[in-house]
Amino acid sequence: FKAVVLFGGTGYRKQVQSLHRGADIIVATPGRLLDCLNRNFASLSKLQVLVLDEADRLLDMGFMPQVQAIIDRAPEKR
C-alpha cells in the first residue's frame, strides 16, 4: 500500500507531489485534507473506508464543521 500524510503547518509542495504519485491510504488532519480537496489536489471519489481516529477528541476541539464537510464530500456508497 502507498500512504500519504497530509498535515498543516508546513508547505503544500511535497504533500501535493506525494498525492499526484497516487495513494491507497491518506492520513490527514481535517483542515489540511479539506484544503487539498478544495484546491483539487485530492479527491474522495474512490474512497472505500473513512476512519476518524480520535473523533471524540476532534469534536471536543471544535472540528465538527470540518469533519462534517469531509463526510459530506465522501461518496454515499462506501
N, C-alpha and C positions, 0 to 999 in steps of 0.2 A: 504494500500500500504506500501511496505517496501522500504525505501530510504537509500542510502549510499552516503556519501560525501567523495570526493577524492580531496586532495589539497597538494601541495608541502610544503617544509619547515619543514616537520615532517617525522617520520619513516613510513615505509610501513605496519608494522605488524598488527596494529589494523584495518587499512583500508582494507587490504587483507583479514583478518578474516571476516570482515563485508561482503565483496564481496562473499566469499565462503559460507556464510549463505544464499545468494541469495538476489536479489534486483529487485524491479519493476521499481524503479527510481534511476538514478545515477546523482548526481550533482557534476560536476568536473571542475577543471581548465584544460585547454588544455594540458599543459605539463604533469601533473600527470596522466591524462586519457591515453595519448599516452604511457607513461612509463608502466602503467598497461596493456595496450593492447600488447605492445612489449614483456613484460615478461609473457604473457599468464595468467595474474591474472584476466583479464576481457575479454569479447567478445561482439561484437556488432551484432552477428549473428541473434539475435531475436529482434533487435531494430525495433520499430514501429514508434517512433517520436523522432526527434532530434531538440532540442531547443537551439539556440545560443543566450543567453541573452547578451545584450550589444555588439553584434557582431561588430558594427561600432567602438566601443572603442578597441576591440581586434585587429581589423585590423589596427587602428591608432597606436597601440602599437607594431606593427610588428609581430603579431601572425598568419599572413596569412598562412605560411607554416604548422603550427600545425593544424589550422582549416581545411585546405585542406586535410591534412593527415587523420584527423578524418572522414571527409566526404567521402574520398576515401575508408576507411575501413568499412563504413556503407553499409548495403545491398542495392542493387539497388532498390528493391521494399520496400518502407517504407512509 
